[in-house]
């Protein structure tokens, strides 16, 4: 899921766990997952199923996955996937409840690395979160400077290769130095004086926002077209808020976005539905030139959110593009709609 894989690999191997890295997502992954999934299952279920099946071929026998998220079907993924995979090979699941992320992660790591002490687990977990937050900052820098650069492709390549640069980091200071080096190299390619490109807010379902293969590289496509993208879900920020801050009672995602989403949505509807509406409303009130809502076909929370988003777009006169994605979606179809949307917001901005 985006740049999550390498820091998690770093975390587990440093705790003495033998890790089988799933192959990068491809058409084979999607086809394999779809073949072994219920027809009505949403796209993230099918792709993670494909990840597991490809990993079994490489010798994996234990899978780390998540459950929870209220009314979202994510809460049932692990149970159904384990039943299906057990028909092929005996497998174990280490399942983390996202509603109790810190304790779930800690107990999962204890299970996977029983030889590691408590201090070692907490240290590696802290380093991983710091690494993920650094990658968040690099991705934000890519979106900001890439949209203002004559060489957006080079900036995108620098950001894409940055995760590997953190694999030898052992301390917070190492991570800070690597982060500053990568961001500085991005800045050097993106100093377009006086450039103020259109700004778009990207909201929607968690997995689709974070995995470029599944969302058809929507961020990079927009950056190459000279559009600044602000994505309202980032891996490190989400993990940090829902582990340490939530554990200390300093953060509640539902509470944070329920107030922000009013009066268009007043209740938690599962998944990221409330967050999508709250983030979109914030964009509309802070001068964004457009909002893109991306979600899996059949995703119940995001379909509920979509009704509120349409009202926000109409009432506050902000362009809205909704992209519903499944295994049949094509790069060409998504690219065509994005190009038309960008042309629309650029003409509107020029008219202002």
GINORVEN-V302036 format. One record per pair of residues at least 12 apart in sequence whose C-alpha atoms are under 10 Angstrom apart, sorted by the first residue. I is the first residue (numbers start at 0). J is the second residue. D is the distance in Angstrom with one decimal. If there is no record, write none. Layout:
[[I/J/D] [I/J/D]]
This chain:
[[0/23/9.6] [0/24/9.1] [0/43/9.9] [0/47/9.3] [0/205/9.8] [0/206/6.9] [0/207/8.7] [0/208/9.3] [0/209/6.0] [0/210/4.8] [0/211/8.1] [0/212/9.1] [0/213/9.3] [0/234/9.1] [1/159/9.6] [1/206/8.8] [1/207/9.5] [1/208/8.9] [1/209/5.2] [1/210/4.4] [1/211/6.3] [1/212/8.5] [1/213/9.7] [1/233/9.8] [1/234/8.4] [2/131/7.9] [2/134/7.6] [2/135/9.1] [2/138/9.8] [2/159/8.5] [2/160/9.8] [2/161/9.2] [2/162/6.6] [2/163/9.5] [2/209/8.2] [2/210/8.2] [2/211/9.6] [2/234/8.2] [2/235/9.8] [3/127/9.5] [3/130/9.7] [3/131/7.2] [3/134/9.2] [3/162/8.9] [3/209/8.9] [3/210/9.4] [3/234/7.1] [3/235/8.5] [4/20/8.0] [4/21/8.9] [4/23/9.9] [4/162/9.2] [5/20/8.9] [5/127/9.6] [5/130/9.8] [5/131/9.5] [5/162/6.7] [5/163/7.2] [5/165/8.8] [5/166/7.5] [6/124/9.8] [6/126/8.9] [6/127/5.7] [6/128/8.4] [6/129/9.6] [6/130/6.8] [6/131/6.9] [6/134/9.7] [6/162/7.7] [6/163/8.9] [6/165/8.0] [6/166/7.4] [7/123/9.8] [7/124/9.1] [7/127/7.0] [7/128/9.5] [7/130/9.9] [7/131/9.4] [8/20/7.6] [8/127/9.6] [8/166/9.0] [9/123/8.7] [9/126/9.5] [9/127/7.7] [9/130/10.0] [9/165/9.0] [9/166/6.4] [9/167/8.6] [9/168/9.3] [9/169/10.0] [10/108/9.5] [10/120/8.7] [10/122/9.6] [10/123/5.8] [10/124/6.8] [10/125/9.5] [10/126/8.1] [10/127/6.3] [10/128/9.8] [10/166/9.7] [11/108/8.0] [11/111/8.4] [11/112/8.1] [11/120/9.4] [11/123/8.5] [11/124/9.4] [11/127/9.9] [12/112/9.6] [13/112/9.9] [13/115/9.6] [13/119/9.1] [13/120/9.4] [13/123/7.4] [13/169/9.7] [14/108/8.4] [14/109/9.7] [14/111/8.8] [14/112/6.2] [14/113/9.2] [14/114/8.3] [14/115/6.2] [14/116/9.2] [14/119/7.5] [14/120/7.2] [14/123/7.7] [15/111/9.0] [15/112/6.6] [15/113/9.4] [15/114/8.1] [15/115/7.8] [16/108/9.4] [16/111/6.8] [16/112/6.1] [16/113/9.6] [16/114/9.7] [16/115/9.8] [17/59/9.4] [17/111/9.4] [17/112/9.6] [18/58/9.9] [18/59/8.0] [18/61/9.5] [18/62/10.0] [19/54/6.8] [19/55/9.0] [19/57/7.1] [19/58/7.4] [19/59/6.0] [19/60/9.3] [19/61/9.5] [19/62/9.7] [20/50/9.5] [20/53/9.7] [20/54/7.2] [20/57/8.7] [20/59/8.9] [21/47/10.0] [21/49/9.4] [21/50/6.0] [21/51/7.4] [21/52/9.1] [21/53/6.6] [21/54/5.2] [21/55/9.0] [21/56/9.7] [21/57/8.2] [21/59/9.1] [22/49/9.9] [22/50/7.4] [22/51/9.9] [22/53/7.1] [22/54/7.4] [22/57/9.3] [23/50/8.4] [23/53/9.8] [23/212/9.1] [24/46/7.8] [24/47/9.3] [24/49/8.4] [24/50/7.3] [24/53/9.8] [24/210/9.3] [24/211/9.7] [24/212/6.9] [24/213/8.5] [25/46/9.3] [25/49/9.4] [25/50/9.7] [25/212/7.8] [25/213/9.4] [26/46/9.7] [26/49/9.8] [26/212/9.7] [26/326/9.0] [27/46/9.8] [27/49/8.0] [27/50/9.8] [27/53/9.1] [28/45/8.6] [28/46/6.3] [28/47/8.5] [28/48/8.3] [28/49/4.7] [28/50/6.3] [28/51/9.2] [28/52/8.3] [28/53/7.2] [29/42/8.6] [29/43/9.6] [29/45/6.6] [29/46/5.3] [29/47/8.7] [29/48/8.6] [29/49/6.0] [29/50/8.6] [29/213/9.4] [29/325/9.9] [29/326/6.7] [29/327/9.7] [30/45/8.5] [30/46/8.5] [30/49/7.6] [30/326/8.0] [31/45/8.2] [31/46/8.3] [31/48/7.9] [31/49/5.3] [31/50/8.8] [31/51/9.9] [31/52/7.5] [31/53/8.3] [32/44/8.0] [32/45/4.6] [32/46/5.5] [32/47/7.2] [32/48/4.8] [32/49/3.7] [32/50/7.5] [32/51/8.5] [32/52/7.4] [32/53/9.2] [32/326/9.9] [33/45/5.2] [33/46/7.5] [33/47/9.9] [33/48/7.9] [33/49/7.5] [33/326/7.9] [34/48/9.5] [34/49/8.8] [35/48/7.5] [35/49/8.2] [35/52/9.1] [35/80/9.1] [35/83/7.6] [35/84/8.9] [36/48/7.4] [36/49/9.2] [36/79/9.1] [36/80/8.3] [36/83/8.4] [37/79/9.6] [39/296/9.4] [39/297/7.8] [40/72/8.7] [40/76/9.4] [40/295/9.7] [40/296/9.2] [40/297/8.0] [40/298/9.1] [40/325/9.9] [41/72/8.5] [41/73/9.4] [41/294/9.7] [41/295/6.1] [41/296/6.5] [41/297/6.3] [41/298/6.6] [41/299/9.7] [41/324/9.3] [41/325/7.4] [41/326/9.1] [42/206/9.3] [42/207/8.8] [42/213/8.5] [42/294/9.2] [42/295/5.8] [42/296/7.3] [42/297/8.9] [42/298/9.0] [42/324/7.6] [42/325/5.6] [42/326/6.5] [42/327/9.9] [43/73/8.8] [43/76/9.5] [43/204/9.7] [43/205/9.6] [43/206/6.6] [43/207/7.6] [43/210/9.8] [43/213/8.5] [43/294/9.9] [43/295/7.5] [43/298/10.0] [43/325/9.0] [43/326/9.7] [44/72/9.0] [44/73/7.8] [44/75/9.7] [44/76/6.6] [44/77/9.3] [44/79/9.8] [44/80/8.5] [44/206/9.9] [45/76/9.7] [45/80/9.6] [45/325/9.6] [45/326/8.5] [46/213/8.7] [46/326/8.9] [47/64/9.2] [47/76/9.2] [47/80/9.1] [48/76/9.1] [48/77/9.7] [48/79/10.0] [48/80/6.8] [48/81/9.6] [48/83/9.3] [48/84/8.7] [51/63/9.9] [51/80/8.9] [51/81/9.8] [51/84/8.2] [52/84/7.6] [52/87/9.2] [55/84/9.0] [55/87/9.1] [55/88/8.1] [55/90/8.9] [59/88/9.9] [59/90/8.3] [59/91/9.7] [60/88/8.0] [60/89/7.2] [60/90/4.9] [60/91/6.3] [60/92/8.7] [61/89/9.1] [61/90/5.6] [61/91/4.6] [61/92/5.6] [61/93/7.3] [61/111/9.0] [62/77/9.5] [62/81/9.2] [62/90/7.6] [62/91/6.3] [62/92/4.9] [62/93/6.0] [62/94/8.1] [63/77/9.4] [63/91/8.8] [63/92/6.0] [63/93/4.8] [63/94/5.9] [63/95/7.6] [63/104/9.8] [63/107/8.1] [63/108/9.7] [63/111/9.3] [64/76/8.8] [64/77/6.9] [64/92/7.2] [64/93/6.4] [64/94/5.0] [64/95/6.2] [64/96/8.9] [64/97/9.9] [64/107/9.9] [65/77/7.1] [65/92/9.6] [65/93/8.2] [65/94/5.1] [65/95/4.5] [65/96/5.7] [65/97/6.4] [65/98/9.8] [65/100/9.2] [65/103/9.2] [65/104/9.7] [66/78/9.1] [66/94/6.6] [66/95/6.1] [66/96/4.9] [66/97/6.2] [66/98/8.4] [66/100/10.0] [67/94/9.8] [67/95/8.3] [67/96/5.3] [67/97/5.5] [67/98/6.0] [67/99/8.8] [67/100/9.7] [67/269/9.5] [67/270/8.8] [68/96/8.3] [68/97/6.5] [68/98/6.6] [68/268/9.7] [68/269/6.0] [68/270/5.3] [68/271/8.4] [69/97/9.6] [69/98/8.4] [69/267/8.6] [69/268/7.9] [69/269/5.0] [69/270/6.7] [69/271/9.9] [69/300/9.9] [70/267/8.7] [70/268/6.5] [70/269/4.3] [70/270/6.8] [70/299/8.4] [70/300/7.5] [71/268/8.2] [71/269/5.0] [71/270/5.1] [71/271/8.7] [71/272/9.5] [71/298/7.9] [71/299/7.1] [71/300/6.7] [71/301/9.6] [72/269/8.8] [72/270/8.5] [72/298/8.4] [72/299/8.5] [72/300/9.5] [73/97/10.0] [73/269/9.7] [73/270/8.2] [74/96/8.5] [74/97/9.3] [74/270/9.7] [77/92/7.6] [77/93/9.1] [77/94/7.2] [77/95/9.8] [78/92/9.0] [78/94/9.5] [80/92/9.5] [92/107/9.8] [93/106/9.2] [93/107/6.1] [93/108/9.0] [93/110/7.9] [93/111/8.1] [94/106/9.7] [94/107/7.3] [95/107/7.0] [97/238/9.5] [97/241/7.9] [97/242/9.1] [98/241/7.9] [98/242/9.4] [98/245/9.3] [98/251/9.9] [98/252/10.0] [99/241/7.9] [99/242/7.7] [99/245/8.3] [99/246/7.9] [100/238/8.0] [100/239/9.8] [100/240/9.8] [100/241/6.2] [100/242/5.4] [100/243/8.9] [100/245/8.4] [100/246/8.3] [101/124/9.6] [101/238/8.8] [101/239/9.3] [101/240/10.0] [101/241/7.2] [101/242/4.3] [101/243/6.7] [101/244/9.4] [101/245/8.1] [101/246/6.5] [102/242/8.0] [102/243/9.8] [102/246/8.1] [103/242/9.3] [104/120/9.7] [104/124/8.7] [104/242/8.6] [105/117/8.8] [105/120/7.3] [105/121/7.8] [105/124/8.4] [105/242/10.0] [106/120/9.9] [108/120/7.1] [108/121/9.6] [108/124/9.2] [122/169/9.9] [122/170/9.4] [123/169/8.8] [123/170/9.5] [125/170/9.7] [125/171/8.9] [125/239/9.1] [125/243/9.4] [126/168/8.6] [126/169/7.6] [126/170/6.9] [126/171/6.6] [126/174/8.4] [127/165/9.9] [127/168/9.9] [127/169/9.9] [127/171/9.7] [127/174/9.8] [127/235/8.7] [127/238/9.8] [127/239/10.0] [128/234/9.0] [128/235/5.9] [128/236/8.4] [128/237/9.6] [128/238/6.9] [128/239/6.3] [128/242/9.4] [128/243/9.8] [129/170/9.5] [129/171/7.1] [129/174/7.4] [129/175/8.8] [129/235/7.4] [129/236/9.5] [129/238/10.0] [129/239/8.5] [130/162/8.6] [130/165/7.2] [130/166/9.3] [130/168/8.8] [130/170/9.8] [130/171/8.3] [130/173/9.8] [130/174/6.3] [130/175/8.7] [130/177/9.7] [130/178/8.7] [130/235/7.6] [131/162/8.9] [131/165/9.8] [131/174/9.8] [131/233/8.9] [131/234/6.5] [131/235/4.3] [131/236/7.8] [131/237/9.6] [131/238/8.4] [131/239/9.0] [132/174/9.9] [132/178/9.6] [132/233/8.3] [132/234/7.4] [132/235/4.2] [132/236/6.0] [132/237/9.1] [132/238/8.8] [132/239/8.1] [133/161/9.8] [133/162/9.3] [133/165/9.4] [133/174/7.3] [133/175/7.5] [133/177/8.7] [133/178/5.8] [133/179/9.0] [133/181/9.9] [133/182/9.7] [133/235/7.7] [133/236/9.6] [134/158/8.4] [134/159/9.8] [134/161/7.6] [134/162/6.9] [134/165/9.3] [134/174/9.8] [134/178/7.6] [134/181/9.7] [134/182/9.9] [134/233/9.2] [134/234/8.6] [134/235/7.5] [134/236/10.0] [135/178/10.0] [135/232/9.6] [135/233/6.1] [135/234/6.9] [135/235/6.2] [135/236/7.3] [136/178/7.9] [136/179/9.6] [136/181/9.9] [136/182/8.1] [136/233/9.3] [136/235/9.2] [136/236/9.6] [137/157/9.2] [137/158/6.3] [137/159/9.4] [137/161/8.0] [137/162/9.5] [137/178/7.1] [137/179/8.9] [137/181/7.1] [137/182/5.9] [137/183/9.7] [137/185/8.5] [138/154/10.0] [138/155/8.8] [138/157/9.9] [138/158/6.4] [138/159/8.6] [138/161/9.4] [138/182/9.2] [138/218/9.7] [138/229/9.9] [138/230/9.6] [138/233/9.0] [139/158/9.6] [139/182/9.5] [139/227/9.5] [139/228/8.2] [139/229/7.4] [139/230/8.2] [139/233/9.3] [140/154/9.1] [140/155/10.0] [140/158/8.6] [140/181/9.5] [140/182/6.6] [140/183/9.4] [140/185/7.2] [140/186/7.7] [140/189/9.5] [141/153/9.9] [141/154/6.2] [141/155/6.4] [141/156/9.5] [141/157/8.5] [141/158/6.5] [141/159/9.4] [141/182/8.2] [141/185/6.8] [141/186/8.6] [141/189/8.9] [141/218/9.6] [141/219/8.9] [141/222/8.3] [141/227/9.2] [141/228/9.3] [142/154/9.0] [142/155/8.5] [142/158/9.7] [142/218/7.5] [142/219/7.8] [142/221/8.7] [142/222/6.1] [142/223/9.4] [142/225/9.5] [142/226/8.2] [142/227/5.7] [142/228/5.6] [142/229/7.4] [142/230/9.2] [143/185/9.7] [143/186/9.3] [143/189/8.4] [143/196/9.3] [143/198/9.4] [143/222/8.2] [143/225/9.7] [143/226/8.6] [143/227/5.5] [143/228/7.1] [143/229/8.4] [144/182/9.7] [144/185/7.0] [144/186/6.4] [144/187/9.0] [144/188/7.6] [144/189/4.6] [144/190/7.1] [144/191/8.3] [144/222/8.8] [144/225/9.7] [144/227/8.2] [145/185/8.0] [145/186/8.8] [145/188/8.0] [145/189/6.0] [145/190/9.3] [145/191/9.8] [145/219/8.8] [145/221/9.6] [145/222/5.8] [145/223/7.2] [145/224/9.5] [145/225/7.6] [145/226/8.6] [145/227/7.8] [145/228/9.8] [146/189/7.9] [146/191/9.3] [146/194/9.0] [146/195/8.9] [146/196/6.8] [146/197/8.9] [146/198/9.4] [146/219/9.4] [146/221/7.9] [146/222/4.8] [146/223/6.6] [146/224/7.3] [146/225/4.3] [146/226/5.3] [146/227/5.3] [146/228/8.3] [147/186/10.0] [147/188/9.0] [147/189/5.7] [147/190/6.9] [147/191/5.5] [147/192/8.5] [147/193/9.2] [147/194/6.1] [147/195/7.5] [147/196/6.9] [147/222/8.5] [147/223/9.4] [147/224/9.9] [147/225/6.5] [147/226/8.2] [147/227/8.0] [148/185/9.6] [148/186/9.2] [148/187/9.4] [148/188/6.3] [148/189/4.3] [148/190/6.6] [148/191/5.9] [148/192/9.7] [148/194/9.0] [148/222/9.2] [148/223/8.9] [148/225/8.0] [149/188/7.8] [149/189/7.3] [149/190/9.1] [149/191/8.0] [149/223/9.2] [149/225/9.2] [150/188/6.7] [150/189/7.6] [150/223/8.6] [151/185/9.5] [151/188/8.1] [151/189/7.9] [151/219/8.6] [151/220/10.0] [151/222/6.9] [151/223/5.7] [151/224/8.9] [151/225/8.5] [152/219/8.6] [152/220/10.0] [152/222/9.0] [152/223/7.1] [153/185/8.5] [153/188/8.0] [153/189/10.0] [154/181/9.9] [154/182/9.7] [154/184/8.3] [154/185/5.7] [154/186/8.7] [154/187/9.5] [154/188/7.0] [154/189/8.0] [154/219/10.0] [154/222/9.8] [154/223/10.0] [155/185/8.8] [155/218/9.9] [155/219/7.1] [155/222/8.7] [155/223/8.9] [156/185/9.9] [157/181/7.4] [157/182/9.1] [157/184/8.0] [157/185/7.2] [158/181/7.6] [158/182/8.6] [158/184/9.7] [158/185/8.0] [160/181/9.7] [161/177/8.7] [161/178/8.6] [161/180/9.9] [161/181/7.0] [161/182/9.6] [162/177/9.9] [162/178/9.9] [164/177/7.1] [164/178/9.1] [164/181/9.0] [165/177/6.9] [165/178/8.6] [194/225/9.9] [195/225/9.4] [195/226/9.2] [195/227/8.8] [196/222/9.7] [196/224/9.6] [196/225/6.2] [196/226/5.6] [196/227/6.3] [196/228/9.9] [196/288/9.5] [196/345/8.6] [196/348/9.3] [197/224/9.9] [197/225/7.5] [197/226/5.2] [197/227/6.2] [197/228/8.7] [197/286/10.0] [197/287/7.7] [197/288/5.9] [197/289/8.2] [197/341/8.5] [197/344/7.3] [197/345/6.6] [197/347/9.8] [197/348/7.2] [197/349/9.7] [198/221/9.9] [198/225/9.3] [198/226/5.9] [198/227/4.7] [198/228/6.0] [198/229/7.5] [198/282/9.4] [198/286/8.4] [198/287/5.4] [198/288/5.4] [198/289/6.8] [198/290/8.8] [198/344/9.1] [198/345/9.8] [198/348/9.9] [199/218/10.0] [199/221/8.9] [199/226/7.0] [199/227/6.2] [199/228/5.1] [199/229/6.3] [199/230/8.6] [199/279/10.0] [199/282/8.2] [199/283/9.9] [199/286/9.6] [199/287/5.9] [199/288/5.8] [199/289/4.8] [199/290/5.4] [199/291/7.1] [199/318/9.5] [199/319/9.6] [199/341/9.3] [199/344/9.1] [200/227/8.7] [200/228/6.0] [200/229/5.0] [200/230/6.1] [200/231/7.3] [200/278/8.0] [200/279/7.0] [200/281/9.3] [200/282/6.3] [200/283/9.0] [200/287/7.0] [200/288/8.3] [200/289/6.5] [200/290/4.8] [200/291/6.2] [200/292/8.5] [200/319/9.7] [201/217/9.2] [201/218/8.4] [201/228/6.8] [201/229/6.0] [201/230/4.7] [201/231/6.3] [201/232/8.5] [201/275/8.9] [201/278/8.7] [201/279/8.2] [201/282/9.5] [201/289/8.9] [201/290/6.1] [201/291/5.0] [201/292/6.2] [201/293/7.7] [201/320/9.8] [202/229/8.8] [202/230/6.5] [202/231/5.9] [202/232/7.5] [202/271/8.9] [202/272/9.5] [202/274/8.1] [202/275/5.3] [202/276/8.3] [202/277/9.5] [202/278/7.0] [202/279/6.9] [202/290/7.5] [202/291/6.3] [202/292/5.0] [202/293/6.5] [202/294/8.7] [202/301/9.9] [202/321/9.7] [203/230/9.3] [203/231/8.4] [203/232/8.5] [203/270/9.5] [203/271/6.7] [203/272/7.4] [203/273/9.8] [203/274/8.1] [203/275/5.4] [203/276/8.8] [203/278/9.4] [203/279/9.5] [203/291/8.2] [203/292/5.2] [203/293/4.9] [203/294/5.5] [203/295/9.0] [203/300/9.6] [203/301/6.8] [203/304/8.9] [203/305/9.4] [203/321/9.2] [203/322/9.4] [203/323/10.0] [204/232/8.8] [204/270/7.2] [204/271/5.8] [204/272/7.6] [204/274/9.3] [204/275/7.9] [204/292/8.5] [204/293/6.7] [204/294/5.1] [204/295/7.3] [204/298/8.3] [204/300/8.6] [204/301/6.9] [205/231/9.5] [205/232/6.8] [205/233/8.8] [205/234/9.2] [205/237/10.0] [205/270/7.9] [205/271/6.7] [205/272/9.9] [205/275/9.8] [205/293/9.5] [205/294/8.4] [205/295/10.0] [206/232/9.5] [206/234/10.0] [206/294/8.7] [206/295/9.0] [207/293/7.0] [207/294/6.4] [207/295/7.2] [207/324/8.6] [208/230/7.7] [208/231/8.7] [208/232/7.1] [208/233/8.5] [208/234/9.9] [208/292/9.4] [208/293/7.2] [208/294/8.1] [209/230/9.1] [209/232/7.6] [209/233/7.2] [209/234/7.4] [212/330/9.6] [213/295/9.5] [213/324/8.1] [213/325/8.7] [213/326/8.7] [213/328/9.3] [213/330/9.8] [214/293/7.7] [214/294/8.7] [214/295/9.4] [214/322/9.1] [214/323/9.7] [214/324/7.5] [214/325/9.7] [214/328/9.5] [214/330/9.0] [214/333/8.7] [215/324/9.3] [215/328/8.9] [215/329/7.9] [215/330/5.8] [215/331/9.2] [215/332/9.8] [215/333/7.1] [215/334/8.1] [216/330/8.6] [216/333/9.5] [216/334/9.3] [217/291/9.6] [217/293/9.4] [217/330/9.6] [217/333/8.2] [217/334/8.1] [217/337/8.0] [218/230/8.4] [220/333/9.9] [220/334/7.6] [220/337/8.0] [220/338/8.8] [221/334/9.4] [221/337/7.6] [221/338/8.4] [221/341/7.8] [224/337/9.6] [224/338/8.1] [224/341/7.7] [224/342/9.5] [225/341/9.0] [225/345/9.7] [226/288/9.7] [226/341/7.7] [226/344/9.7] [226/345/9.0] [227/287/9.9] [227/288/9.9] [228/287/9.9] [228/289/9.9] [228/290/9.6] [228/291/9.7] [229/282/9.4] [229/287/9.6] [229/290/9.7] [230/278/9.5] [230/291/9.7] [231/274/8.5] [231/275/8.2] [231/278/6.8] [231/279/9.1] [232/271/9.4] [232/274/9.1] [232/275/9.4] [232/278/9.7] [237/252/9.4] [240/252/8.3] [252/271/9.6] [252/273/9.2] [252/274/8.0] [253/266/8.8] [253/267/6.7] [253/268/9.8] [253/269/9.6] [253/271/9.3] [253/273/7.4] [253/274/7.9] [254/266/10.0] [254/267/9.2] [254/273/9.8] [255/273/9.7] [255/274/8.7] [255/277/9.1] [256/271/9.8] [256/272/9.8] [256/273/6.3] [256/274/5.6] [256/275/8.8] [256/276/8.3] [256/277/5.6] [256/278/7.9] [257/273/6.5] [257/274/7.9] [257/276/9.1] [257/277/7.2] [258/273/9.7] [258/277/7.9] [259/273/8.9] [259/274/8.5] [259/276/8.2] [259/277/4.9] [259/278/7.6] [259/279/9.6] [259/280/7.5] [259/281/7.4] [260/272/9.9] [260/273/6.6] [260/274/7.5] [260/275/8.5] [260/276/5.5] [260/277/3.8] [260/278/7.6] [260/279/8.4] [260/280/6.6] [260/281/8.3] [260/307/9.1] [261/273/9.6] [261/276/8.7] [261/277/7.6] [261/280/8.8] [261/307/10.0] [262/277/9.8] [262/280/9.9] [262/307/9.3] [262/311/10.0] [263/276/7.5] [263/277/8.6] [263/280/8.6] [263/304/9.0] [263/306/9.0] [263/307/5.5] [263/308/8.1] [263/309/10.0] [263/310/7.7] [263/311/7.5] [264/276/7.1] [264/277/8.2] [264/303/9.2] [264/304/7.7] [264/306/9.4] [264/307/6.6] [264/308/9.4] [267/300/8.9] [268/299/8.4] [268/300/5.5] [268/301/8.6] [268/302/9.9] [268/303/7.4] [268/304/8.2] [269/299/8.1] [269/300/5.4] [269/301/8.6] [269/303/9.6] [270/298/9.0] [270/299/8.7] [270/300/5.9] [270/301/7.8] [271/294/9.9] [271/300/6.9] [271/301/7.1] [271/304/8.7] [272/298/9.6] [272/299/8.7] [272/300/4.9] [272/301/5.0] [272/302/8.1] [272/303/7.0] [272/304/5.2] [272/305/8.5] [272/307/9.7] [273/300/8.2] [273/301/8.7] [273/303/9.2] [273/304/6.9] [273/307/9.8] [274/301/9.8] [274/304/9.0] [275/292/7.8] [275/293/9.7] [275/300/9.6] [275/301/7.7] [275/304/6.8] [275/305/8.8] [275/307/9.5] [275/308/8.2] [276/292/9.6] [276/301/9.2] [276/303/9.7] [276/304/6.1] [276/305/8.1] [276/306/9.5] [276/307/6.7] [276/308/6.1] [276/309/9.9] [276/311/8.5] [277/304/9.7] [277/307/9.8] [277/308/9.4] [278/290/9.5] [279/291/8.7] [279/292/8.6] [279/307/9.6] [279/308/7.1] [279/311/7.9] [279/312/8.8] [279/317/9.8] [279/319/9.4] [280/307/9.5] [280/308/8.0] [280/311/6.6] [280/312/8.7] [280/315/8.8] [280/317/9.9] [282/317/9.0] [283/311/7.7] [283/312/7.7] [283/314/9.6] [283/315/6.5] [283/316/8.1] [283/317/6.2] [283/318/9.2] [284/311/9.9] [284/315/7.7] [284/317/9.4] [286/317/8.9] [287/317/7.8] [287/318/9.3] [287/344/9.9] [288/316/9.7] [288/317/6.6] [288/318/7.1] [288/319/9.4] [288/341/9.6] [288/343/9.8] [288/344/6.2] [288/345/8.3] [288/347/8.2] [288/348/7.1] [289/312/8.9] [289/316/9.5] [289/317/5.7] [289/318/4.8] [289/319/5.9] [289/320/8.0] [289/340/8.6] [289/341/8.7] [289/343/9.4] [289/344/6.6] [289/345/9.8] [289/347/10.0] [290/308/9.2] [290/312/8.4] [290/317/7.4] [290/318/6.3] [290/319/4.9] [290/320/6.4] [290/321/8.5] [290/340/9.8] [290/344/10.0] [291/318/8.5] [291/319/5.8] [291/320/4.8] [291/321/5.9] [291/322/7.5] [291/337/9.1] [291/340/9.2] [292/304/9.6] [292/305/8.1] [292/308/8.5] [292/319/7.4] [292/320/6.1] [292/321/4.7] [292/322/6.1] [292/323/8.4] [293/305/9.9] [293/320/8.3] [293/321/5.9] [293/322/4.7] [293/323/6.0] [293/324/7.4] [294/321/8.1] [294/322/6.4] [294/323/5.3] [294/324/6.2] [294/325/8.9] [295/322/8.4] [295/323/5.5] [295/324/4.8] [295/325/6.0] [295/326/9.3] [296/322/8.8] [296/323/5.1] [296/324/5.3] [296/325/5.5] [296/326/9.2] [296/328/9.9] [297/323/8.3] [297/324/9.1] [297/325/8.8] [298/323/8.9] [298/324/9.8] [301/323/9.6] [302/323/9.5] [305/321/8.0] [308/320/9.9] [308/321/9.2] [309/321/9.3] [317/344/9.1] [317/347/9.9] [318/340/8.2] [318/341/9.9] [318/343/8.2] [318/344/7.1] [318/347/9.3] [319/340/8.5] [319/344/9.8] [320/336/8.4] [320/337/8.2] [320/339/10.0] [320/340/7.1] [320/341/9.9] [321/336/9.7] [322/336/8.7] [322/337/9.4]]
